[in-house]
Amino acid sequence: MSQDQDTPVNLAEEWAPIFKVLGDPTRLRLLLAMHYRGPGEATVSELADTVGVRIPTASAALIHLTEADTITPHKVGREVRYRLSDPRIHELLHHLGGTHSHDH
């Protein structure tokens, strides 16, 4: 039996790593904060302040999210700015009820 792209096995293989990333509350809060900001970018300090965690905690989570290819860092001068870059996670955050700042 050939496995088409949308078989349960293939979907599970595709989504399991994403749910693992989303399973951490700090990472999920950071992703929701980036999603709320819309297409803009934010620094680690801005994101840490928004979600109420210490900068080192946010930084570690952002590194994990970058390694998982869910966000993209962009260096501007001496600071690094982050943005949500995985369209699947963007769509999933909408299904979770995540809005954009311009939706209000």
N, C-alpha and C positions, 0 to 999 in steps of 0.2 A: 504494500500500500504506500503510495507516495504521499508525502505530507505537504499539503498546501500551506500557504502563508498564514491563513487564519484558523488553523486547527487548534484545538485546546492545548496540545503539547507546545506548539510554537508560540502561542499567545502567552502561556505560562513562562516559557523561557525568556520571552521579551520583557514581560512585566515584572517578574520576580525581583530583578535587581532594582527596578524603580521603586517598588514597594518597600524594599529593604532600606533604600535611601530615605523614603518618606516616613519610615517607621520610627525615626528618632524625632522627638518633639521639638528640639532646638532647630534641627535642619528644616523641619516642616514649617515652623514659625518663620524662619529666615526666607524660605521660598515664598510663603504667603506675603511677607512684607515686600519682597521684590515684585511679586505679582501685583500687589496693590498699587505700587508706585507706577505701574504701567511700563512702557518701554524704556524708561530712564534707568540710569545706573546709580548705585549707592556705594558709599565706602563702608568698610567694616565697622567704623565707629557709628555711622548713621544707622546701620542695620542693628548693631548691638543695642543701641539706645531704643530703637523702635520696638524690639522684641523683649527688652528687659534682661539681657544677659551681659556678662562681662566681655570685654573685647577679646581676651584670649579664647574664651569659649566660642564666641562667634567666629573668630579666625580659624579655629580648628574645624568647625562645622563647614565653613566656606571652602576650606581646602578639600574636605571630603566631597562636597558638592561639585567642585571643579574637577576633581579626579573622576567623578561619576558622569562627567559631561552634561550636567544639568544646568550649570551656570558658566558664564564666561567672564574671566577677569580682564580688565582693560587698564593699563597703566597710563595715568595722566600726571606727568611730572613725577613727584615723589609718592603719590597716593595711587592705590589700586581701587578701581571701581568695578562693581559686579553687576551683572544683569542676568536674568533668566533667559536661557537660550534653547532649552529643550521644548519644542512645541507640544509634545505629548504631555509633559508635566503642566504646561500652561493650560491646556484643555482640561486636564484632570483637576487642576485647582479651581477652574470654573465650575466643574461638577460638584466640587466640595462646597461651593458657595462663595469662593474667593472672588472678590470684585477688584476693579481698578479704581484709583482715586477719582478719575473722571466720571465714574458711574454714579457718584453721589450727587 
